Amino acid sequence: MKEILFMKPVLKNMIWGGNRLREFGYDIPTETTGECWAISAHKNGDCVVKSGAFAGMTLSELWDNHRELFGNVDSDRYPLLIKIIDAKNDLSIQVHPDDSYAKEHENGSFGKTECWYILDCDPDATIIVGHNAKTSEEVKDMILNERWNEFYREIPIKKGDFFQINPGTLHAIKGGTLILETQQNSDITYRVYDYGRLQNGKPRELHVQQSIDVITAPYVPDALDSQVTETIGDATITKLISCDKYEVYHGFVDGTVKLTQDKSFQNVSILDGEGDICGTPLKKGDHFILPCGFEDYCLNGKMEFMISNLPQ
């Protein structure tokens, strides 16, 4: 059997962060720890392999030197990035560029398509997804004249909700929300509005012109009509999204489920519970990659999990 690549998460202090990442067993650095970069090969947070033949290597080093583990995918970097986000307070209202804009304006970076699975949230929690402007000119006018309450689209959320955030979509995670995010390997964010907050006595940088450039108008919600739930063994697994950047699955197992890893690679996150994979213990907060050719495996125990891979 090929080795399971267990990752050591990178934890990040954020102005809006909290301490709930401790619930996943992490030794958080501050009481405002906002992000766990759980599976990442980005230069701003490159995860290290915890154990086995590749222990101590970063994911980017593995990608560069052992591409066979990932099905020899043709890309100059590991294409996906998995995060857990603890938003104790509101994140900025922001937007991400697509690949073509980022390549031209951000030194060859990927753009940023992402999706959110709501792990937990306060009873009255909301998020911002989309806007009410009908045209790009109206987007510009609303931003430049700070017509925020007219501009953004705020909606209530509950545990288990899922959202696809395509490039050009105005969005913001708001306080009291815990999220599993699957995204392209990119750290490009354009802040549209930050509530006038100060960090170290100064307002954080805004990216007004870039935001006006890339916000899509009018906003059209993603239909998410391809979701399929099936029972396999003792598990229930839902295909949350299949787009041109990733496929994402959410599952619960209470007992045993036999699955097959027949993709170039798969990212797996244990969101709750405990058990094992092929005899190797698993617990809440574990994140690992199943390499190319891993083939059949069993998840045993009582666990909630997420799986992601490139579209086939």
Backbone as a ProteinNet text record, in pm:
[ID]
protein_1_A
[PRIMARY]
MKEILFMKPVLKNMIWGGNRLREFGYDIPTETTGECWAISAHKNGDCVVKSGAFAGMTLSELWDNHRELFGNVDSDRYPLLIKIIDAKNDLSIQVHPDDSYAKEHENGSFGKTECWYILDCDPDATIIVGHNAKTSEEVKDMILNERWNEFYREIPIKKGDFFQINPGTLHAIKGGTLILETQQNSDITYRVYDYGRLQNGKPRELHVQQSIDVITAPYVPDALDSQVTETIGDATITKLISCDKYEVYHGFVDGTVKLTQDKSFQNVSILDGEGDICGTPLKKGDHFILPCGFEDYCLNGKMEFMISNLPQ
[TERTIARY]
83.9	0	87.3	46.9	121.2	102.1	196.1	191.3	81.8	16.2	-73.6	11.5	-12.3	68.2	-5.8	26.6	-34.6	36.3	-42.4	11.3	10.6	112.7	116	59	-53.9	-117.9	-32.9	-54.9	4.2	-106.8	-83.5	-184.5	-150.2	-252.8	-229.4	-312.5	-244.7	-311.9	-380.2	-505.7	-581.5	-653.6	-672.5	-739.1	-879.8	-941.7	-1079.5	-1091	-976	-974.9	-1016.4	-1029.8	-1069.7	-984.3	-1045.7	-970.1	-1035.2	-1130.4	-1202.6	-1120.2	-1011.2	-927.2	-863.3	-863.6	-816.4	-903.6	-1031.5	-1123.4	-1077.7	-992.3	-942.3	-811.7	-770.6	-649.7	-523.8	-538	-420.6	-371.4	-241.8	-178.6	-173.8	-282.4	-294.1	-199.1	-140.7	-39.6	-96.5	-222.3	-282.7	-432.2	-497	-642.3	-716.3	-641.5	-701.4	-642.9	-645.3	-598.8	-715.3	-703.4	-816.8	-816.8	-697.1	-691.6	-597.6	-641.4	-558.4	-542.7	-420.1	-390.7	-355.8	-454.7	-448.1	-372.6	-396.6	-323.1	-286.5	-159.4	-117.8	26.3	49	185.4	215	137	159	278.5	351.8	470.5	437.2	313	273.3	229.5	234.7	198.5	213.7	337.1	371.2	372	274	261.8	375.1	413.1	519.2	456.5	511.4	465.7	507	411.6	435.4	521	503	562.4	588.6	656.6	681.1	805.4	815.9	936	962.5	857.1	872.6	864.7	877.3	866.4	963.9	913.6	997.6	999.4	951.7	944.7	819	829.3	710.3	630.4	504	419.2	469.2	520.6	572.8	697.2	781.3	898	853.5	752.3	699.4	646.8	573.4	516.4	626.4	731.6	839.6	923.8	941.2	1037.2	975.6	848.2	782.7	643.3	638.7	510.7	432.7	502.4	433.5	331.7	353.3	257.2	123.4	123.9	6.3	-38.1	-7.1	-52.8	13	132.5	206	118.7	37.1	-48.7	38	-7.2	67.7	31.3	104.1	84.8	214.5	248.1	374.7	364.1	244.7	227.9	111.2	111.4	-0.9	-127	-230.4	-337.7	-440.6	-452.6	-558.8	-501.8	-586.6	-549.2	-671.7	-653.4	-762.9	-741.1	-844.4	-836.1	-953.5	-929.7	-1038.8	-1029.2	-1142	-1146.2	-1235.1	-1177.5	-1252	-1270.4	-1388.7	-1419.1	-1493.6	-1418.7	-1484.3	-1550.9	-1485.2	-1538.9	-1547.7	-1605.1	-1628.8	-1497.4	-1487.9	-1382	-1419.4	-1320.7	-1348.5	-1441.2	-1512.6	-1589.7	-1491.2	-1487.7	-1376.3	-1420.5	-1323.8	-1347.8	-1215.1	-1223.3	-1102.6	-1103.4	-985.1	-976.8	-980.7	-1003	-990.8	-845.5	-818.8	-680.7	-616.9	-692.6	-632.6	-594.5	-681.2	-650.5	-533.1	-533.2	-425.7	-292	-294.6	-170.4	-107.6	-192.9	-143.7	-103.8	-181.6	-164.2	-98.3	-85	-33.6	81.5	173.3	298.4	276.3	179.1	158.8	82.8	23	-54.1	-175.8	-223.8	-357.5	-458.8	-574.6	-689.8	-741.1	-861.8	-910.6	-1058.9	-1086	-1218.1	-1218.2	-1324.3	-1327.7	-1469.8	-1482.4	-1614.4	-1609.2	-1725.2	-1734.8	-1835.2	-1794.5	-1887.9	-1898	-2018.6	-2037.7	-2031.5	-1920	-1901.6	-1984.7	-1994.1	-2071.8	-2089.9	-2194.3	-2214.7	-2309.7	-2305	-2398.4	-2541.8	-2641.2	-2780.1	-2824.6	-2771.8	-2814.9	-2707.8	-2619.1	-2505.9	-2551.1	-2474	-2498.5	-2365.4	-2373.1	-2256.7	-2298.6	-2199.4	-2223.7	-2179.8	-2271.8	-2241.5	-2319.1	-2246.6	-2309.8	-2343.1	-2403.7	-2436.4	-2563.9	-2610.2	-2737.9	-2722.7	-2599.7	-2578.8	-2615.2	-2673.5	-2716.8	-2609.8	-2517.2	-2414	-2280.1	-2173.4	-2040.9	-2029.5	-2099.4	-2100.1	-2164.5	-2271	-2337.2	-2250.5	-2176.9	-2079.2	-1980.8	-1925.5	-1827.3	-1887.3	-2007.8	-2072.7	-2098.2	-2147.6	-2178.9	-2052.6	-1942.4	-1817.1	-1760.1	-1749.4	-1685.5	-1766.7	-1898.2	-1983.6	-2022	-1957.3	-1971.2	-2117.3	-2190.7	-2332.1	-2340.8	-2273.8	-2251.6	-2380.5	-2472.5	-2595	-2682.4	-2675.4	-2746.1	-2671.9	-2539.8	-2454.4	-2453.4	-2416.5	-2390.5	-2517.2	-2509.1	-2621.2	-2589.8	-2660.5	-2634.4	-2744	-2702.8	-2799.8	-2772.8	-2879.3	-2861.1	-2800.7	-2729.2	-2668.4	-2696.1	-2674.9	-2685.2	-2580.1	-2551.2	-2456.1	-2495.6	-2397.2	-2422	-2448.7	-2462.1	-2480.3	-2350.9	-2366.3	-2251	-2266.1	-2153.7	-2154.9	-2034.2	-2059.4	-1953.5	-1927.5	-1799.6	-1761.8	-1673	-1733.4	-1657.9	-1579.9	-1471.7	-1402	-1499.6	-1478.9	-1568.7	-1688.7	-1704.5	-1818.4	-1782.8	-1855.5	-1839.4	-1877.7	-1796.7	-1826.5	-1758.1	-1809.5	-1745.8	-1799.3	-1707.4	-1744	-1764.1	-1873.2	-1901	-1881.2	-1879.8	-1843.9	-1933.9	-1876.5	-1950.5	-1963.6	-1866.6	-1875.1	-1747.1	-1762.7	-1651.8	-1670.5	-1569.2	-1585.2	-1470.5	-1501.8	-1399.9	-1401.3	-1287.5	-1277.3	-1187.5	-1237.5	-1158.9	-1139.8	-1014.2	-988.1	-870.5	-855	-732.1	-614.5	-497	-374.1	-336.9	-399.2	-381.3	-403.7	-335.5	-354.2	-387.5	-456	-489.7	-631.2	-640.5	-769.2	-771.2	-877.2	-895.5	-1000.4	-959	-1051.5	-1128.5	-1260.1	-1347.5	-1379.5	-1405.6	-1446.9	-1407.6	-1357.9	-1309.5	-1366	-1481.4	-1553.6	-1474.7	-1372.1	-1291.9	-1203.6	-1177	-1095.7	-950.6	-886.9	-745.2	-665.7	-548.7	-453.5	-320.2	-268.9	-147.4	-165.4	-287.9	-315.7	-346.7	-344.7	-367.3	-475.5	-551.8	-647.2	-574	-636.2	-577.9	-595.7	-505.5	-507	-635.4	-693.8	-806	-756.9	-834.1	-796.1	-913.8	-942.6	-1066.6	-1066.9	-959.9	-960.5	-962.5	-881.7	-882.3	-1021	-1086.7	-1220.8	-1319.6	-1314.1	-1402.5	-1373.9	-1246.8	-1208	-1270.8	-1275	-1304.6	-1443.8	-1515.8	-1649.4	-1742.5	-1806.5	-1900.3	-2035.8	-2093	-2225.5	-2309.5	-2438	-2500.3	-2455.6	-2478.4	-2446.3	-2551.1	-2504	-2593.6	-2555.1	-2643.8	-2611.1	-2580.3	-2486	-2453.8	-2567.1	-2616.5	-2734.7	-2706.5	-2583	-2546.6	-2645.9	-2687	-2789.7	-2732.7	-2600.4	-2540	-2513.9	-2563	-2537.7	-2610.7	-2537.7	-2592.7	-2549.8	-2643.8	-2613.8	-2637.7	-2542	-2559.9	-2511.3	-2569	-2526.8	-2433.3	-2313	-2212.9	-2169.3	-2197.1	-2165.4	-2234.8	-2157.4	-2212.3	-2193	-2177.2	-2151.8	-2256.6	-2278.3	-2357.8	-2264.1	-2254	-2158.2	-2232	-2209.9	-2273	-2167.2	-2188.6	-2103.4	-2153.8	-2077	-2121.5	-2105.4	-1997.5	-1968.7	-1874.6	-1894.4	-1797.5	-1785.6	-1669.7	-1647.1	-1514.3	-1467.6	-1346.5	-1219.1	-1230.5	-1112	-1104.3	-1219.6	-1218.9	-1352.7	-1349.8	-1469.6	-1458.6	-1571.7	-1570.6	-1684.6	-1651.7	-1747.4	-1749.3	-1868.4	-1883.7	-1944.5	-1891.3	-1940.9	-1947.9	-2035	-2041.6	-2028.2	-1949	-1943.7	-1965.9	-2047.5	-2068.1	-2061.5	-1939.1	-1913.9	-1798	-1823.9	-1717.7	-1767.2	-1680.6	-1710.1	-1584.9	-1604.3	-1494.9	-1504.9	-1396.5	-1393	-1272.8	-1268.5	-1158.1	-1097.9	-966.5	-895.5	-841.3	-917.4	-877.6	-852.6	-829.1	-798.9	-647.7	-605.4	-463	-412.7	-495.9	-472.5	-602.6	-617.4	-733	-688.9	-748.7	-730	-841.6	-807	-907.1	-887.6	-998.3	-997.8	-1097.6	-1055.7	-1144.3	-1198.2	-1328.4	-1390.4	-1445.8	-1474.4	-1527.2	-1513.5	-1508.9	-1505.8	-1366.8	-1363.9	-1236.7	-1259.4	-1150.4	-1157.4	-1022.6	-1024.4	-897.7	-917.6	-807.2	-803.7	-705.3	-755.8	-671.3	-583.7	-639.1	-566	-487.7	-467.9	-397	-497.2	-472.4	-569	-595.9	-721.3	-763.3	-839.9	-828.3	-903.6	-939.6	-1031.8	-1071.6	-948.8	-940.8	-827.6	-717.5	-729.5	-629.8	-660.7	-552.9	-564.2	-456.1	-492.7	-395.2	-428.4	-328.4	-342.9	-329.4	-423.1	-411.9	-351.2	-230.5	-161.3	-219.1	-170	-211.3	-187.3	-284.9	-269.5	-297.4	-351.3	-380.2	-488	-583	-689.1	-780.8	-816.7	-920.2	-871.2	-961.2	-929.7	-1059.1	-1045.7	-1160.7	-1147.2	-1256.7	-1268.1	-1354.5	-1303.3	-1373.8	-1387.7	-1503.5	-1524.2	-1647	-1651	-1760.2	-1697.8	-1710	-1638	-1718.6	-1693.2	-1737.1	-1613.2	-1622.2	-1502.3	-1536.1	-1431.5	-1439.7	-1332.4	-1364.8	-1269.6	-1274.8	-1158.5	-1154.7	-1048.4	-1069.9	-974.8	-995.7	-904.8	-920.3	-1033.5	-1104.4	-1206.2	-1141.3	-1211.6	-1154.5	-1209.8
-120.3	0	125.2	225.1	351	425	511.8	584.1	689.9	704.4	816.5	935.3	1049.4	1169	1258.1	1243	1325	1460.2	1567.3	1702.7	1766.9	1848.2	1930.9	2068	2106.5	2232.8	2355.1	2462.2	2593	2681.1	2738	2817.7	2964.8	3048.4	3190.1	3280	3377.9	3479.7	3580.3	3615	3708.7	3808.4	3928.7	4032.9	3990.4	3904.3	3862.3	3721.7	3659.6	3519.5	3498.1	3371.5	3333.2	3219.4	3131.2	3020.3	2883.5	2877.3	2751.1	2646.1	2684.8	2583.3	2490.6	2533.1	2445	2319.6	2331.4	2216.5	2102.7	2134	2031.8	1969.4	2005.3	1948.9	2025.9	2146.4	2223.7	2309.2	2323.3	2412.3	2550.9	2626.4	2754.2	2857.7	2944	3037.8	3157.1	3196.1	3312.7	3286.3	3375.1	3367.6	3433.6	3477.2	3529.8	3452.4	3320	3233.8	3209.8	3264.7	3264.3	3153.5	3105.7	3010	2894	2776.7	2656.7	2622.4	2638.1	2592.1	2444.4	2361.4	2219.6	2136.1	2163.1	2098.2	2210.4	2248.9	2366.5	2353.6	2394.5	2405.6	2549.3	2644.5	2785	2838.7	2931	2985.7	3056.5	3103.2	3171.2	3075.3	2945.5	2844.7	2706.6	2657.4	2530.6	2418.9	2328.7	2222.1	2120	2062.8	1962.7	1825.6	1723.1	1585.5	1540.5	1484.7	1450.4	1325.4	1224.2	1093.5	1016.3	901.7	814.5	851.3	797.3	813.1	958.8	1041.7	1180.7	1279	1228.1	1312.5	1429.2	1548.8	1667.9	1742.2	1680.2	1749.3	1835.2	1950.3	2031.4	1974.7	2012.4	1965.3	2019.4	2142.4	2196.2	2118.1	2075.1	1992.8	1858.5	1798.5	1671.6	1689.5	1797.7	1824.1	1839	1909.7	1936.1	1812.1	1725.1	1615.6	1476.7	1465	1333.8	1349.4	1404.6	1431.6	1301.9	1189.3	1061.9	1033.4	1089.4	1071.2	1135.7	1229.4	1309.4	1288	1170.3	1135.7	1215.8	1272.6	1354	1464.1	1525.4	1635.7	1748.3	1803	1908.5	2044.2	2084.1	2214.7	2250.5	2378.6	2417.5	2425.3	2399.9	2399.9	2309.6	2264.5	2185.3	2269.9	2219.5	2308.8	2349.4	2274.4	2301.4	2341.6	2404	2446.9	2427.9	2359.2	2328.8	2406.4	2478.3	2558.4	2528.4	2549.1	2567.9	2712.4	2784.3	2925.6	2946.2	3008.5	3044.6	3195.9	3239.1	3382.8	3420.9	3467.5	3518.9	3652.2	3730.9	3859.3	3860.3	3966.1	3975	3985.4	3910.4	3933	4052.4	4105.7	4215.4	4168.5	4264.5	4235.7	4238.2	4130.6	4109.8	4038.6	4023.9	3954.5	3895.7	3787.4	3724.2	3732.4	3743.7	3745.4	3605.1	3595.7	3467.5	3446.3	3332.5	3296.4	3397.6	3444.5	3532.5	3667	3723.9	3852.9	3837.3	3730	3708.7	3685.1	3610.2	3583.8	3713.6	3804.5	3930.2	4029.9	4036.8	4144.9	4099.6	3968.6	3919.3	3820.4	3857.3	3781.6	3633.7	3605.4	3467.6	3380.6	3440.1	3362.5	3297.8	3188.6	3140.2	3245.1	3245.2	3313.9	3234	3267.8	3198.7	3166.9	3041.6	2983.4	2910.8	2926.4	2861.3	2819.3	2733.7	2695.1	2678.8	2699.4	2696.5	2590.8	2510.3	2421.6	2473.9	2506.3	2564.3	2452	2447	2345.5	2377.6	2506.7	2550.2	2701.4	2754.2	2899.5	2936.9	3062.7	3114.7	3106.7	3103.7	3089.8	3198.2	3318.8	3429.1	3467.2	3374.9	3406.6	3433.2	3517.7	3548.1	3549.5	3546.5	3570.9	3667.1	3722.4	3805.8	3727	3708.3	3645.2	3719	3786.2	3856.3	4000.8	4068.9	4210.6	4240.7	4364.4	4404.6	4497.5	4526.8	4614.2	4540.4	4613.3	4550.1	4554.3	4650.1	4666.9	4696	4686.1	4718.8	4866.1	4951.5	5094.5	5118.2	5044.2	5058.2	5001.8	4894	4842.8	4952.8	5016.4	5123.9	5236.2	5278.5	5388.4	5353.2	5233.2	5192.3	5183.5	5137.1	5128.1	5267.2	5346.8	5478.5	5571.1	5552.5	5634.7	5564.1	5448.8	5375.6	5345.4	5300.3	5263.6	5116.7	5085	4945	4868.6	4926.7	4853.5	4824.4	4910.9	4884.2	4781.4	4779.4	4705.4	4555.5	4516.9	4373.8	4296.6	4166.7	4074	3985.1	4005.8	3932.3	3827.6	3704.8	3596.2	3515.5	3460.2	3376.9	3241.4	3183.1	3052.1	2960.3	2830	2731.2	2623.4	2547.6	2437.1	2343.1	2305.8	2215.5	2283.5	2416.1	2488.7	2486.5	2500.7	2496.8	2606.8	2674.1	2784.8	2775.6	2792.2	2804.3	2952.7	2994.2	3134.3	3143.8	3175.9	3186.4	3317.6	3325.2	3452.9	3560.7	3682.8	3792.1	3805.1	3711.5	3714.1	3792.8	3899.4	3972	3879.5	3877.1	3785.4	3827.8	3775.9	3795.6	3692.4	3625.1	3542.5	3638	3619.3	3708.8	3636.6	3713	3660.6	3547.5	3460.1	3347.6	3230.2	3215.7	3113.6	3031.3	2900	2805.9	2734.3	2739.5	2696.4	2605.7	2505	2429.5	2486	2536.8	2599.4	2515	2486.5	2424	2528.6	2549.8	2658.8	2625.4	2707.4	2702.6	2744.9	2700.9	2736.2	2880.5	2972.8	3115.8	3190.9	3302.9	3387.2	3530.3	3543.4	3675.1	3714.1	3818.2	3870.5	4021.3	4071.9	4216.1	4261.6	4346.4	4400.8	4517.5	4507	4614	4710.3	4652.6	4732.3	4657	4730.1	4664.7	4730.2	4793.1	4847.9	4956.4	5012.4	5115.9	5066.1	4935.3	4879.2	4924.7	4927.3	4960.7	4837.7	4821.1	4717.8	4787.9	4775.6	4849.4	4999.8	5045.9	5188.7	5242.4	5155.8	5201.3	5116.7	5177	5097.1	4993.3	4876.8	4777.2	4822.3	4775.9	4816.5	4771.2	4861.4	4826.5	4816.1	4746.2	4722.6	4764.3	4893.9	4944.7	4924.3	4964	4953.6	4808.1	4723.7	4581.3	4521.3	4560.1	4507.8	4549.2	4675.7	4724.1	4649	4620.6	4547.7	4408.4	4338.1	4194.3	4154	4241.3	4202.3	4180	4065.9	4029.9	4094.5	4155.9	4217.2	4182.5	4149.7	4132.6	4002.2	3990	3866.2	3760.6	3641.6	3528.2	3415.1	3376.4	3269.3	3138	3062.8	2930.8	2834.5	2761.3	2676.5	2556.1	2503.6	2384.8	2270.3	2252.8	2152.9	2014	1998.4	1868.6	1787.4	1833.5	1761.4	1627.9	1524.1	1389	1325.2	1265.9	1195.4	1046.5	965.8	821	752.4	637	553.8	446.4	440.6	339.7	273	144.3	76.6	146.2	181.3	250.3	401.4	453.4	596.5	660.2	789.2	873.2	979.3	985.9	1076	1163.3	1293.9	1390.6	1456.8	1453.8	1529.6	1673	1762.6	1900.3	1984.3	1961.9	2046.2	1973.4	1994.5	1955.3	2072.7	2137.7	2251.5	2230.5	2330	2309.6	2311.9	2341.5	2347.5	2232.6	2178.6	2073.2	2001.4	1886	1816.2	1803.8	1823.8	1820.2	1730.4	1643.3	1549.3	1566.4	1553.8	1555.8	1423.4	1364.5	1234.2	1213.2	1119	1066.9	915.1	857.3	712.3	673.6	572.2	514.7	364.3	313.1	172.2	162.5	107.7	87.7	124.6	190	216.1	186	116.6	88	183.9	258.6	356.4	328.4	394.5	377.1	512	522	642.9	616.8	659.7	637.2	769.6	875.7	1007.8	1029.2	1145.1	1177.8	1189.3	1239.9	1242.2	1285.8	1262.2	1310.3	1371.5	1487.1	1548.7	1501	1463.9	1418.2	1493.4	1542.9	1611.5	1542.7	1512.8	1456.1	1571.9	1595.5	1713.7	1686.5	1559.2	1523.9	1373.2	1330.5	1189.4	1129.2	995.6	924.2	786.6	726.3	594.5	557.8	493.4	460.1	447.3	455.7	425.9	312.4	197.9	80	51.8	71.1	43.2	159.5	266.1	384.7	474.5	508.1	586	723.6	767.3	899.3	967.6	1100.7	1178.7	1313.7	1381.7	1515.7	1605.2	1676.3	1765.3	1705.7	1577.9	1516.4	1554.2	1578.6	1609.5	1532	1468.6	1386.2	1377.5	1335.4	1316.7	1168.2	1115.2	980.2	992.4	939.6	961.2	879.8	908.1	836.5	687.2	607	462.5	402.3	479.3	426	318.4	338.5	242.6	217.6	92.4	64.6	91.9	150.3	172	169.6	148	145.6	254.1	326.7	414.8	343.2	332.1	263.9	358.5	354.1	436.6	522.6	631	726.5	862.3	908.7	1027.3	1108.3	1238.3	1329.6	1367.6	1369.5	1393.4	1468.1	1529.5	1595.2	1537.3	1519.8	1471	1566.3	1599.4	1681.3	1629.8	1656.8	1617.3	1704.2	1693.3	1763.4	1698.5	1776.5	1717.1	1620.8	1513.3	1410.1	1424
0	0	0	-74.4	-74.6	57.2	89.4	215.6	216.1	330.7	354.2	395.9	334.9	360.9	460.5	588.8	693.5	699.5	703.2	700.6	839.7	866.4	986.8	950.8	1009.7	970.5	1004.4	928.2	955.5	1012.9	1132.2	1201.5	1191	1166.9	1138.1	1229	1288	1367.5	1274.4	1306	1224.1	1314	1265.9	1343.5	1384.8	1306.2	1328.7	1389.9	1422.6	1464.9	1609.3	1646.6	1781.6	1833.9	1914.6	1973.2	1949.6	1856.8	1835.7	1762.5	1697.9	1633.5	1737.3	1863.4	1971.4	1980.9	1940.4	1945.1	1854.5	1756.4	1664	1712.6	1834.8	1892.2	1859.1	1801.5	1761.6	1878	1887	1984	1921.4	1937.8	1867.1	1927.5	1844.3	1892.6	1969	1940.1	2004.4	2022.7	2098.1	2115.2	1998.6	1899.1	1775.2	1655.6	1667.6	1558.6	1463.3	1343.2	1251.7	1148	1110.5	1000.8	1032.1	994.7	988.4	840.9	789.9	653.2	665.7	638.1	672.8	569.8	443.6	333.7	238	238.4	162.2	117.3	-7.7	-60.2	-100.4	-47.1	-79.5	-1.6	-60.8	4.8	136	151.3	274.4	385.1	355.1	453.8	394.2	393.2	326.7	430.5	424.6	524.1	510.7	625	632.2	654.5	590.4	610.4	750.1	825.6	965.9	985.3	899.1	928.7	799.8	814.7	701.3	623.2	503.4	422	384.8	381.3	338.7	455.8	577.4	697.4	689.2	722.4	722.8	590.6	484.7	356.3	350.4	285.1	263.4	146.4	142.3	32.3	-100.7	-102.7	-228.8	-274.5	-179.2	-215.3	-271.2	-209.2	-261.2	-402.5	-423.1	-555.4	-660.3	-624.3	-720.1	-748.5	-648	-658.9	-668.7	-636	-640.8	-701.4	-820.8	-886.5	-912.7	-913.9	-936	-825.7	-705.7	-596.3	-627.8	-720.7	-752.6	-897.4	-950.1	-1083.2	-1193.6	-1163.8	-1262.4	-1322.6	-1236.2	-1280.5	-1337.4	-1448.8	-1517.7	-1458.2	-1356.5	-1293.1	-1222.4	-1219.4	-1156.2	-1004.6	-948.6	-802.7	-765.2	-639.7	-589.5	-605.1	-672.9	-718.5	-614.3	-502.7	-406.3	-270.4	-189.9	-55.6	33.7	147	238.5	368	412.9	534.8	627.9	757.5	852.4	899.7	895.6	929.5	1051.7	1156.2	1276.1	1277.2	1235.1	1230.5	1357.4	1457.8	1579.1	1547.9	1462.8	1418.4	1266	1210.8	1066.8	988.2	879	781.9	694.3	624.4	532.2	420.8	360.9	240.8	124.4	47.1	-44.5	-171.4	-262.1	-388.1	-434.3	-511.5	-566	-718.4	-778.7	-925.3	-983.3	-1114.3	-1183.4	-1226	-1287.6	-1323	-1416.9	-1515.9	-1616.5	-1555.9	-1472	-1408.6	-1311.9	-1231.8	-1134.8	-1204.3	-1313	-1385.3	-1435.5	-1484.4	-1539.4	-1431.5	-1324	-1225.6	-1094.8	-1072	-943.7	-963.5	-1050.2	-1067.8	-1097.1	-1182.7	-1226.4	-1128.9	-1025	-927.8	-993.3	-932.3	-963.4	-918.2	-981.1	-924.4	-806.3	-761.6	-641.8	-653.1	-689.2	-674.6	-541.2	-462	-331.4	-298.7	-196.1	-147.1	3.6	65.8	212.3	256.6	354.6	425.3	568.4	613.5	746.2	850.5	924.1	1028.3	1151.8	1183.6	1299.5	1287.6	1352.7	1351.5	1463.5	1501.4	1600.3	1546.5	1635.5	1590.1	1492.2	1507.1	1420.1	1317.8	1286.7	1198.4	1055.5	987.3	846.8	772.3	641.3	556.4	445.9	379.7	261.9	139.1	46.6	-81.8	-190.1	-278.6	-388.5	-355.2	-451.8	-438.1	-516.1	-500.5	-561.8	-681.7	-721.1	-837.4	-966.1	-1059	-1183.7	-1293.1	-1282.3	-1384.3	-1318.2	-1395.5	-1344	-1307.3	-1381.8	-1347.7	-1212.2	-1184.9	-1055.3	-944	-970.7	-874.2	-836.7	-937.7	-915.6	-832.9	-868.6	-797.9	-651.3	-626.7	-489.5	-403.4	-463	-387.6	-360.6	-464.8	-449.2	-358.6	-354.9	-268.9	-138.6	-114.3	13.1	47.4	-52.7	-34	8.9	121.1	157	182.8	259.6	294.1	172.5	72	-53.4	-138.3	-122	-214.9	-188	-67.6	-46.3	-9.7	-34.5	-15.2	104.9	214.9	339.5	359.5	392.8	405.3	533.1	595.2	715	678.2	774.2	752.2	870.9	846.9	954	931.1	1033	1024.4	910.8	829	717.3	585.1	584.9	458.5	377.1	245.8	155.3	51.2	22.1	-73.3	-166.4	-294.1	-394	-417.5	-405.9	-423.6	-547.4	-659.7	-783.9	-788.5	-866.4	-883.6	-929.1	-877.9	-911.7	-821.4	-724.3	-632.2	-507	-479.4	-354.2	-238.9	-131.1	-22.1	106.5	217.8	347.3	444.9	513	628.3	745.7	818.9	930.8	1063.7	1170.7	1301.8	1348.6	1431.3	1486.6	1392.3	1301.7	1196.7	1190.1	1180.1	1164.4	1031.5	945.8	806	762.9	682.7	607.9	466.4	423.5	291.6	201.4	82.7	-23.1	-131.1	-175.3	-268	-358.4	-460.8	-539.3	-452.2	-491.5	-420.5	-454.4	-380.4	-405.7	-276.1	-260.6	-142.4	-185	-298.9	-352.4	-310	-229.7	-183.5	-202.6	-263.1	-279	-177.6	-83.9	15.8	-44.8	-38.3	-86.1	28.3	146.3	262.4	388.1	490.3	612.6	738.6	726.1	842.1	915.9	851.9	916.3	1028.7	1032.1	1140.5	1131.1	1247.3	1253.3	1295	1235	1275.7	1298.9	1421.3	1460	1438.5	1467	1459.7	1321.4	1219.5	1082.4	1015	923.7	846.6	761.6	745.2	654.9	510.2	426	285.2	216.8	138.7	52.6	-91.7	-174.5	-314.3	-402.2	-400	-461.1	-611.8	-680	-825.9	-871.6	-805.4	-842.4	-822.2	-713.1	-685.9	-793.6	-830.7	-937.7	-1068.3	-1092.7	-1213.8	-1220.7	-1106.2	-1113.1	-1065.2	-994	-946	-1065.1	-1067.2	-1173.7	-1147.5	-1251.4	-1239.2	-1361.6	-1338.9	-1207.3	-1141.7	-1010.5	-939.2	-971.3	-1005.1	-1031.6	-936.2	-843.7	-748.6	-819.7	-763.4	-816.7	-781.1	-878	-856.6	-767.4	-772.1	-692.2	-712.8	-838.5	-866.7	-893.4	-879.3	-907.6	-781.1	-665.6	-541.4	-539.7	-503.4	-498.3	-366.8	-293.7	-168.8	-189.7	-145.2	-154.8	-28.7	-1.2	111.3	59.7	119.7	83.8	213.1	227.2	352.2	467.5	570.6	686.8	677.5	557.9	539.7	449.9	473.1	384.3	328.3	195.2	130.8	29.8	38.8	-50.8	-137.6	-267.4	-359.3	-359.4	-296.4	-278.2	-403.9	-476.4	-593.1	-687.8	-814.9	-916.8	-1012.5	-1010.4	-1099.5	-1170.7	-1242.5	-1321.4	-1238	-1106	-1020	-920.2	-879.4	-777	-772.3	-707.5	-662	-511.2	-441.3	-295.7	-247.1	-151.8	-93.7	57.9	117.2	262.5	305.4	414.1	455	604.8	644.4	781.1	771.7	860.4	871.1	1016.7	1039	1172	1154.3	1157.1	1126.2	1029.1	910.9	811.9	672.5	596.2	456.8	375.1	263.9	171.6	53.4	29.6	-78.5	-168.2	-281.8	-376	-410.6	-398.7	-440.8	-580.6	-681.8	-820.4	-892.5	-815.9	-871.9	-874.3	-925	-923	-778.9	-689.8	-545.5	-480.6	-350.6	-276.7	-144.7	-109.9	20.5	112.8	235.6	332.2	463	519.7	649	741.3	864.8	965.7	1048.9	1038	1097.5	1236.4	1266.1	1397.4	1416.1	1542.5	1574	1567.4	1565	1556.9	1496.8	1452.8	1392	1334.2	1216.2	1151.5	1001.3	928.8	786.7	768	726.5	703.9	825.5	946.3	1069.1	1126	1049.3	1099.6	1171.8	1299.9	1377.4	1316.7	1328.7	1283.8	1395.5	1401.6	1499.5	1439.2	1504.3	1463.5	1450.4	1337.8	1314.6	1230.5	1193	1103.8	958.8	883.7	740.7	667.9	557	487.5	339.3	263.5	119.4	88.8	11.7	-42.2	-181.3	-202	-329.3	-443.6	-561.2	-682.1	-664.5	-706.3	-699.6	-564.1	-471	-337	-344.4	-431.1	-461.8	-342.1	-312.5	-212.8	-70.8	10.4	152	232	363.5	452.9	558.5	581.4	696.4	799.7	920.7	1028.4	1146.8	1212.3	1330.1	1314.3	1393.9	1386.1	1357.6	1232.2	1188.6	1087.5	1087.9	983.5	904.3	771.9	691.8	564	506.2	375.3	286.2	159.6	59.1	-60	-113.5	-233.5	-329.5	-456.7	-559.7	-682.7	-777.4	-902.6	-984	-1066.9	-1153.3	-1251.7	-1280.4	-1366.8	-1509.1
[MASK]
++++++++++++++++++++++++++++++++++++++++++++++++++++++++++++++++++++++++++++++++++++++++++++++++++++++++++++++++++++++++++++++++++++++++++++++++++++++++++++++++++++++++++++++++++++++++++++++++++++++++++++++++++++++++++++++++++++++++++++++++++++++++++++++++++++++++++++++++++++++++++++++++++++++++++++++++++++++++

